[in-house]
């Protein structure tokens, strides 16, 4: 069998991606941090690896080998829901994977079971002609086409759902808490782009085949897809494992503001609440509390949290998180300019000013000033 294997450049590149994917998925499954989200990311990568292995085999062996043509492999439709649940559990680690959520994988189960049954039936054929005849009677080719179209729909649906989850989390982050240990997951948008491009690539290839029967003449479009898939496998594994040690995030649904909590505050009250908030920030230095939340400030000012959020957005033109970090940055700048604190470390000053994440502090400070803290300190010293 292996004497019929022919390796092309595309096959070698795909094989490299598959090897890295198997390694990274194993590491993710063994990771003790964010175990649920890492598990689903590992399943996503493994699904890509199985799909890639199938295409590697078809690219590297003659199409005339009958038993490889209808090999039962329906994992392409499971990629999107796995990636979606990776996002869900990454953004909210206290969720449970209930039986209701298993329904998301029902299409995969249906297609895979049908493919298995069909494969075992046709594999008993004594000749290639009988093999093809049985496959045609079971409509295995049609079932595979339906699965491919269902995969395109699945990719679209779960991309939208994942996008909504990430937007919802970031809205909660900026509205509810100034705790800098909560990551903003900007890197997750890059993963979105990479996966969406793969989905578009697949949809385009299917369209070209449906409209022009392009695969009957050329295979370069599928070879290019295979190479890009290898890149996706590598990128998912690298980024996923790099981020796997993030602090687990538990967001309770009761923490989220809903449309039922619409702001109910008169225009003349907005300035009054804003002045009370500003006084509390300046005089009481509430921002020094590293885990300060909107709920805590609302209780202190005796204001409805939704109303307070509306005041911050309309009066200050910032989110709650941005406003608190603004005061923290200003306090850091003041202390960096204080000669009496010249021997203090920059990180020590940042921690004293309410920041509790080194990475977040440097990113927020540079965004606010256009300089790193050390550059700002040196710049001020030369003035």
C-alpha positions in Angstrom: 0.0 0.0 0.0 2.7 2.5 1.0 4.6 2.0 -2.3 1.7 3.9 -3.9 2.2 6.9 -1.7 3.5 10.0 -3.6 4.5 13.0 -1.6 4.1 16.5 -3.2 5.1 19.8 -1.7 1.5 20.4 -0.6 1.4 17.0 1.1 4.7 17.7 3.0 3.5 21.0 4.2 0.2 19.5 5.3 2.1 16.7 7.1 4.2 19.3 9.0 1.0 21.0 10.2 -0.6 17.7 11.2 2.5 16.7 13.3 2.4 20.1 15.1 -1.3 19.8 15.6 -1.1 16.5 17.3 1.6 17.8 19.6 -0.2 21.0 20.5 -3.5 19.3 21.1 -1.9 16.8 23.4 -0.3 19.7 25.4 -3.7 21.5 25.6 -5.4 18.4 26.8 -2.8 18.0 29.6 -3.0 21.7 30.6 -4.4 22.3 34.0 -5.5 25.9 33.3 -8.8 26.7 31.6 -9.3 22.9 31.2 -12.8 23.2 29.5 -11.8 25.8 26.9 -8.4 24.1 26.2 -10.2 20.8 25.7 -12.5 22.2 23.0 -9.5 23.9 21.4 -7.7 20.6 21.4 -10.8 18.9 19.8 -10.8 21.7 17.2 -7.2 21.1 16.3 -7.7 17.3 16.3 -10.6 17.6 14.0 -8.5 19.7 11.6 -5.8 17.0 11.9 -8.2 14.2 11.0 -9.6 16.2 8.2 -6.1 17.0 7.0 -4.9 13.4 7.3 -7.8 12.4 5.1 -6.9 15.0 2.5 -3.2 14.1 2.9 -4.1 10.5 2.0 -6.1 11.4 -1.0 -3.4 13.8 -2.2 -0.7 11.2 -1.8 -2.3 8.1 -3.1 -4.0 7.2 -6.4 -7.7 7.8 -6.4 -8.2 4.3 -7.8 -7.8 2.7 -4.3 -11.5 2.0 -3.6 -11.5 1.6 0.1 -10.2 5.1 0.7 -12.8 6.9 -1.4 -15.7 6.7 1.1 -13.7 6.4 4.3 -16.1 7.6 7.1 -14.8 11.0 8.1 -17.4 13.7 8.9 -15.3 15.8 11.3 -15.4 18.9 9.1 -18.9 19.7 10.5 -17.7 19.5 14.1 -14.9 22.1 13.8 -17.2 25.1 14.0 -19.1 24.1 17.2 -15.9 23.0 18.9 -14.3 26.3 18.2 -17.4 28.1 19.4 -17.4 26.2 22.7 -13.7 27.0 23.1 -14.7 30.7 23.0 -17.7 30.2 25.3 -15.7 28.4 28.0 -12.7 30.7 27.6 -14.9 33.7 28.3 -16.9 32.1 31.1 -15.2 29.2 32.9 -18.1 28.6 35.4 -20.4 27.4 32.7 -21.2 23.7 32.6 -21.4 21.5 29.5 -25.0 20.4 29.8 -26.8 17.7 27.8 -28.6 20.5 26.0 -25.3 21.7 24.6 -24.5 18.3 23.2 -27.3 19.0 20.6 -24.8 21.2 18.8 -22.9 18.1 17.9 -26.0 16.2 16.6 -25.4 16.9 12.9 -21.9 15.4 13.3 -23.3 12.3 14.9 -25.9 11.8 12.2 -23.4 12.2 9.3 -20.7 10.2 11.0 -23.0 7.2 11.8 -24.4 7.2 8.3 -20.9 7.3 6.8 -19.8 4.4 9.1 -22.8 2.3 8.2 -22.3 3.0 4.5 -18.6 2.3 4.6 -19.0 -1.1 6.4 -21.6 -2.1 3.8 -19.6 -1.2 0.7 -16.3 -2.6 2.2 -17.7 -6.1 1.9 -17.9 -5.7 -1.9 -15.8 -8.3 -3.7 -14.9 -6.1 -6.7 -14.4 -2.4 -7.3 -17.4 -2.3 -9.6 -19.7 -3.8 -6.9 -18.1 -1.4 -4.4 -19.1 1.6 -6.5 -22.5 0.2 -7.2 -23.2 -0.2 -3.5 -21.9 3.3 -2.8 -24.2 4.7 -5.4 -27.3 2.8 -4.1 -26.6 4.2 -0.6 -26.1 7.7 -1.9 -22.8 8.1 -0.1 -21.6 10.7 -2.6 -24.8 12.8 -2.2 -24.6 12.5 1.6 -21.0 13.8 1.5 -22.1 16.8 -0.6 -24.9 17.6 1.8 -22.5 17.3 4.7 -20.1 19.8 2.9 -22.9 22.3 2.4 -24.1 21.8 5.9 -20.5 22.5 7.1 -20.5 25.9 5.2 -23.8 26.8 7.0 -22.4 25.6 10.3 -19.3 27.7 9.9 -21.4 30.8 9.2 -23.8 30.2 12.2 -21.1 29.5 14.7 -18.9 32.3 13.6 -21.8 34.7 14.3 -22.5 33.1 17.6 -18.8 33.2 18.6 -18.6 36.9 17.5 -21.6 37.7 19.7 -20.0 36.0 22.7 -16.8 37.9 22.4 -18.5 41.2 21.9 -20.8 40.5 24.9 -17.7 39.7 27.1 -15.9 42.9 26.0 -19.0 45.0 26.7 -19.2 43.4 30.1 -15.5 44.0 30.7 -15.6 47.7 29.9 -18.9 48.3 31.6 -18.5 46.3 34.9 -15.0 46.0 36.1 -11.7 47.8 36.3 -9.8 44.7 37.4 -6.9 44.5 35.0 -6.4 40.8 35.6 -9.4 40.3 33.3 -7.9 40.0 29.7 -9.5 41.8 26.8 -8.7 38.9 24.4 -7.7 41.1 21.5 -5.7 38.1 20.2 -8.9 36.2 19.9 -10.0 38.4 17.0 -7.0 37.2 15.1 -8.1 33.7 15.5 -11.5 34.7 14.2 -10.0 36.1 11.1 -7.8 33.0 10.5 -10.8 30.6 10.9 -13.2 32.8 8.9 -10.8 33.0 6.0 -10.6 29.2 6.1 -14.4 29.0 6.0 -14.6 31.4 3.1 -11.8 29.4 1.3 -13.9 26.2 1.7 -17.1 27.9 0.6 -15.3 29.4 -2.5 -13.9 26.0 -3.5 -17.4 24.4 -3.1 -18.9 27.1 -5.3 -16.3 26.7 -8.0 -17.0 23.0 -8.0 -20.7 23.4 -8.1 -20.7 26.1 -10.8 -17.8 25.1 -13.0 -16.9 21.5 -11.9 -13.4 22.9 -11.5 -12.2 20.0 -9.5 -12.7 17.7 -12.5 -9.9 19.7 -14.3 -7.7 21.2 -11.5 -6.7 20.4 -8.0 -4.6 23.4 -7.2 -7.4 25.2 -5.3 -7.7 22.2 -3.0 -3.9 22.0 -2.6 -3.9 25.6 -1.6 -6.7 25.0 0.9 -4.6 22.1 2.3 -1.6 24.3 2.8 -3.7 27.0 4.5 -5.3 24.3 6.7 -1.8 23.3 7.8 -1.1 27.0 8.7 -4.4 27.1 10.7 -3.5 24.0 12.6 -0.1 25.4 13.5 -1.5 28.8 14.4 -4.3 27.5 16.5 -1.9 25.3 18.5 0.7 28.0 18.9 -1.6 30.8 20.0 -3.9 28.5 22.0 -1.1 26.9 24.1 0.5 30.3 24.6 -2.7 31.7 26.0 -3.7 28.5 27.9 -2.4 29.8 31.3 -4.7 32.8 31.4 -6.6 33.3 34.6 -10.0 31.6 34.5 -12.9 33.9 34.0 -16.2 33.4 35.8 -18.9 35.8 34.7 -22.3 35.4 36.4 -25.3 36.2 34.3 -26.6 38.4 37.1 -23.6 40.7 36.5 -24.7 41.5 33.0 -26.8 44.6 32.4 -29.8 43.7 30.2 -32.2 45.8 28.1 -34.7 45.6 31.0 -32.4 47.7 33.1 -32.6 50.7 30.7 -31.3 53.9 32.2 -33.9 56.0 34.0 -32.2 59.2 35.0 -33.1 62.8 34.3 -30.8 65.0 32.3 -30.2 67.4 35.2 -29.3 64.5 37.4 -26.5 63.3 35.1 -24.2 66.2 36.0 -24.9 65.8 39.7 -24.0 62.1 39.7 -21.0 62.8 37.5 -19.7 65.4 40.0 -20.2 63.0 43.0 -18.4 60.3 41.1 -15.5 62.7 40.2 -15.3 63.8 43.8 -15.1 60.1 45.0 -12.4 59.4 42.5 -10.3 62.4 43.3 -10.8 62.7 47.1 -11.3 59.0 48.0 -9.1 57.6 45.2 -11.5 54.7 44.5 -9.3 53.8 41.6 -6.6 52.5 43.9 -8.8 49.4 44.5 -7.4 46.9 41.9 -10.7 45.0 41.7 -13.1 47.9 41.7 -16.4 47.2 40.0 -19.3 49.3 38.7 -21.5 47.6 41.3 -19.3 48.7 44.2 -19.2 52.3 43.0 -23.0 52.4 42.4 -23.6 51.2 45.9 -21.2 53.8 47.3 -23.0 56.6 45.4 -26.5 55.1 45.9 -27.1 55.0 42.2 -28.6 52.3 40.0 -25.7 50.6 38.1 -27.3 51.1 34.7 -27.8 54.8 35.5 -24.2 55.1 36.6 -22.9 53.4 33.5 -25.1 55.8 31.4 -23.6 58.8 33.3 -20.0 57.7 32.7 -20.7 57.1 29.0 -22.5 60.3 28.3 -20.7 62.7 30.7 -17.1 61.4 30.5 -17.3 59.9 27.1 -15.6 56.7 28.4 -16.5 53.3 29.6 -16.3 52.5 33.4 -13.0 50.6 32.8 -11.5 53.4 30.7 -12.4 56.0 33.2 -10.8 54.2 36.2 -7.7 53.4 34.2 -7.4 57.0 33.2 -7.2 58.0 36.8 -4.7 55.2 37.5 -2.5 56.3 34.6 -2.6 59.9 35.9 -1.6 58.7 39.3 1.3 56.7 37.9 2.5 59.7 35.9 2.4 61.9 39.0 4.4 59.4 41.0 6.9 58.9 38.2 7.5 62.7 38.3 7.9 62.6 42.1 11.6 62.8 43.0 11.0 61.3 46.4 9.9 58.1 44.6 12.8 57.9 42.1 14.1 54.7 43.7 10.8 52.9 43.4 10.3 50.5 40.6 7.9 51.3 37.9 5.9 48.1 38.5 5.8 48.8 42.2 4.3 52.3 41.5 1.8 50.8 39.1 0.6 48.2 41.7 0.3 51.0 44.2 -1.9 52.9 41.8 -4.5 50.2 41.3 -3.1 48.1 38.5 -2.7 44.4 39.3 -1.5 43.0 35.9 1.9 44.0 34.6 1.1 43.3 31.0 -2.2 45.3 31.1 -0.5 48.2 32.9 2.2 48.6 30.2 -0.4 48.3 27.4 -2.8 50.8 29.0 -0.1 53.2 29.8 1.4 53.2 26.4 -2.0 53.6 24.8 -2.7 56.6 27.0 0.6 58.4 26.6 2.1 57.0 23.4 5.2 56.0 25.4 6.3 53.1 27.7 6.5 54.0 31.4 10.3 54.1 31.2 10.3 56.3 28.1 7.9 58.6 29.8 10.0 58.8 32.9 13.2 59.5 30.9 11.3 62.1 28.8 10.1 63.9 31.9 13.6 63.9 33.3 15.0 65.8 30.3 12.3 68.5 30.5 
